[in-house]
Amino acid sequence: MTAERLNPPGLAPPAGFSHAVVATGSRIVFLAGQTALDAGGEITGDTLPEQFAKALDNLLAALRAAGGTPADLARVTVYATDVAAYRAHARELGRVWRRLAGRDYPAMAVVQVVRLWDERAMVELDGFAVLA
């Protein structure tokens, strides 16, 4: 994929996301929502950063299975059960993202939800990628 990340000067400077991503490629991969489920179907991690790391790792595993890399992500949506907690952990979550996915940020949004499918889940990530 070729990705042009656009962050117009008239918008607030992005931190941990891109305002727009123009992606050119031949395959689109739609990534299902991933929580902190382990291979046995159990939620792992007692903290938001721990769950975020596992959910992102799961999302990237699905992407790798399709032949993609983190740089191919064009859009990610984060569903959090507590946006205030997400904001409070933003620096740590950013470090987790950079460690697992690098600095080529996709277009992103964080949405607060009442709850997720698994009641212990604090965060879920879904998205799509464009592969060459």
N, C-alpha and C positions, 0 to 999 in steps of 0.2 A: 504494500500500500504506500502511496505517497499521501502525506497528510500535511496540510497547511493549517497551522494554528493561528487564529486571528484574535487579537486583543486590541480593539480600536482604542485610540487615545481618549475618546469621549466617554468611555465607560470606566468604572472604578477598576483599579489594577486587580487582576485576578490573583488569588492565592490558593494554589492547589487545584486549579482547574483552568480550562481555556474557555473564553466566551463563545468561540465558534471553531469548528474543525471542518475543513473542506477535505474530504477523503476521496481519493481516486483509486479504484481497484476493480477486480472482477468478481470477487466473492464477498458476500455479506454474511456474517455469522451473528445470529441472534443468541444471546446468552441468557439463560433462565436465571431467575433470582437464586442467589446463593446465600445461605446463612452459615453459621459456624458448625454445621453438621460434620461429624467425623464419618469414616467409612462404615461404621456400624449404625449410622442414623441417629446419633446422640449429639446434642448441642455441647460443645466444649467451650471452656472459658467462662470465668465468673465476672469479668470486667468488659466494658465496651471495647477498649483497645484489643483485648485478647480475642473477642468475638469478631471484631473488624478484621484483624489479621487473618483469621481462619476463613472468614467469608471471602475476603479478597483472594487468598490462596486458592480457594475452591473455584472462584470465577476464572482465575488465570489458568487453573488446571483444565477447565472446560475449553478455554480458548486455545491452549497448547494442543489439546486433543484434535482441534479443528485445523491445526497447522499455523496458528497465529502466535504473536508475541504481544507483550503489553503495549508496545508502540503502535499496534494495529487498532487499539481501542479508539473508537470514535465518540462513543457516548456511554456514560455510566450514571445510573440513578441509584442513590443511597436512600433506603427507607430506614428511618430510625424511630424507635419507640419513644425517644426522649431527645429532642433537638437541643435542649439546654445542656444536657450531658455531652452530646456530640460536640457542641461548641466549646465546652469546658476542656475536652480532650483533643481539640483540633490540632495542636502542635504535635502531640504524640501520634495521632492518626496520620498526620502528614508524614512523619518519619516512617511509619509502617508502610504507607503508600510508596514512598521513595525507595525503601529497601526492597520491596517486592515488585514494584512496577516501573520504577525509574521516574524521570522528570518530564516525560512526554505526556502531559496531562490531556485527557479527553475533555469534551464538553461534559459538565456534570451538574447534577442537582441533588439536593438533600431534601427529603420530604418526611415530615413526621406522620406516623401512622399510630392508630390506637393500639394495635398489636399485630404480630406476625403469625404465620401458620403455627409454628411451635411457640408455645407461651414463654419459654425461656430465652428465645431469640431476642436480642436487642437491636440487631441491625441485619439488613439484607441488601445485597448489591445485584443489580442486573445491568445489562447493556448490550451494545452491539459493536462489532469490529468490521473493518473492511480490509480484506486481504488482497494481495496482488494477484 
